[in-house]
Amino acid sequence: MKYLAIDYGQKRAGIAVSDAGGSMAFARTTLDAAPLEVFFRKLLGLIAEEAAESLVLGLPLNLEGGETKSSAGVRAFAAQLRRRTDLPIFLVNEALTSFAAEAELREAGLSPKKRAALLDQQAAAHILQTFLNIPTHERERYEP
């Protein structure tokens, strides 16, 4: 099963994809989140281009697993995405993924400018790998 993950934010969305077997995650690209219709056109194009069979959204929860202010925005985005695609949508806790992605990019020796350009897609790869490591029966499917 091929997955496409989205680290959605109000300004940008990082995109990552899995291998065809659904075991490894790879950073793919970063899209501007506005204007919304242009964003969805590009996103749906990527979904088709990658032949994704399921979508994974990072859900920003606090360290205790509770909802945050950003959680509502991601859930609203999930609802908008649901209206545009019939693919299964899964949610996964994205706590600390941006922190881990930033540390990884810094360790790779990238300049601050290059790290900033790659951060969202690298965070999406962390989100997707977290999801892929969850046993299938424990994955949280988005149901509006």
Summary of the structure (lengths in Angstrom):
residues: 144
radius of gyration: 14.1
end to end distance: 22.9
largest distance: 41.8
contacts: 448
relative contact order: 0.22
helix: 44%
strand: 25%
